[in-house]
Every structure is written in structure tokens, then in C-alpha cells.
Amino acid sequence: MWTNVQFTGTLAAGASGSWYTWGWPPAWHVVWYLMPTTPKPGAPQVDWTIQVERGATDQCTYWIVARNLTTTPLTFEGRYAVLN
């Protein structure tokens, strides 16, 4: 297993945003997660959903929707881990 940062993002207070990343091998087991880089102790900061598109026989596209759960602007990293 290895992890890496694929993208960074910024969201206004209470806002949502979408990102996508394409060209992933469909045989890989990829797990996505978002890590806030703006400190704000006391409560969760970000929520996300992942959707997958099989754009071709040899590639996948991941669609990532992030939502800022706070009342202040938020920056974060979109990270992934390949489990196989």
C-alpha cells in the first residue's frame, strides 16, 4: 500500500465543490480520503463522496464531491491509497 496527494482544494464556509481525476487502472483498489489542512479543533471539518465512472475498458475516472462542514473557509488535500 502507498499513499499520495492527488489534488488540493479550497471551500468557502458551508460550500461544496467537485473534482475529478481520470486514467486510473480498473484493477487497482483505490481508496480516496480528504484531509483538512486548515486547523479547526472541536468538530468534523469536511465530508466527501466518491463516485466512479468506467470511461473505457482500461481506465476509470473518480468523481469527488467535498463539503465544508464549518462556518469558515477550509483548505484540504485529496489523498488516495492503492491497496493492491
C-alpha positions as CSV (number, residue, x, y, z in Angstrom):
1,M,0.0,0.0,0.0
2,W,1.1,3.5,-0.7
3,T,-0.5,6.9,-0.4
4,N,-0.1,10.2,-2.2
5,V,-1.7,13.6,-2.6
6,Q,-3.6,14.0,-5.9
7,F,-5.1,17.5,-5.5
8,T,-5.6,20.4,-3.1
9,G,-8.8,22.3,-2.7
10,T,-10.4,25.3,-1.0
11,L,-14.0,25.7,0.0
12,A,-15.9,28.7,1.4
13,A,-17.8,28.3,4.6
14,G,-20.6,25.7,4.1
15,A,-19.8,25.3,0.4
16,S,-19.4,22.2,-1.7
17,G,-17.1,21.5,-4.7
18,S,-16.4,18.8,-7.2
19,W,-13.1,17.4,-8.5
20,Y,-12.3,14.5,-10.8
21,T,-9.2,12.5,-11.7
22,W,-9.0,10.1,-14.7
23,G,-6.9,7.4,-16.2
24,W,-6.9,5.0,-13.3
25,P,-6.4,1.3,-13.9
26,P,-9.6,-0.5,-13.1
27,A,-7.7,-3.4,-11.5
28,W,-6.4,-1.1,-8.7
29,H,-8.3,-0.9,-5.4
30,V,-8.1,2.9,-4.8
31,V,-9.4,4.5,-1.6
32,W,-9.9,8.2,-1.5
33,Y,-10.0,10.5,1.5
34,L,-9.8,14.2,2.2
35,M,-7.5,15.7,4.9
36,P,-8.1,19.3,6.1
37,T,-5.0,21.5,6.1
38,T,-6.8,24.3,7.9
39,P,-6.7,23.7,11.7
40,K,-10.1,24.0,13.5
41,P,-10.4,21.8,16.6
42,G,-13.6,20.6,18.1
43,A,-15.7,19.2,15.2
44,P,-15.5,17.5,11.8
45,Q,-14.5,19.8,9.0
46,V,-15.1,18.1,5.7
47,D,-17.3,15.4,4.3
48,W,-17.0,13.8,0.9
49,T,-18.5,11.3,-1.5
50,I,-16.7,9.3,-4.3
51,Q,-18.3,8.1,-7.5
52,V,-16.6,6.0,-10.2
53,E,-17.0,6.1,-14.0
54,R,-15.7,3.3,-16.2
55,G,-14.8,5.6,-19.1
56,A,-13.1,2.8,-21.1
57,T,-12.1,-0.8,-20.7
58,D,-8.7,0.2,-19.4
59,Q,-9.4,3.3,-17.3
60,C,-11.6,4.7,-14.5
61,T,-12.5,8.2,-13.5
62,Y,-13.1,9.1,-9.9
63,W,-15.5,12.0,-9.2
64,I,-15.0,13.5,-5.7
65,V,-17.5,15.9,-4.1
66,A,-16.4,17.7,-0.9
67,R,-18.5,19.7,1.5
68,N,-17.1,22.2,4.1
69,L,-18.9,21.5,7.4
70,T,-17.6,24.6,9.1
71,T,-18.5,28.3,9.2
72,T,-15.1,29.3,8.0
73,P,-13.1,28.8,4.7
74,L,-11.4,25.4,4.5
75,T,-8.4,24.1,2.6
76,F,-7.7,20.4,2.2
77,E,-5.7,17.7,0.3
78,G,-7.4,15.0,-1.7
79,R,-5.4,11.9,-0.9
80,Y,-5.5,8.3,-2.2
81,A,-4.2,4.9,-1.3
82,V,-3.7,2.0,-3.6
83,L,-4.4,-1.2,-1.6
84,N,-3.3,-3.8,-4.1
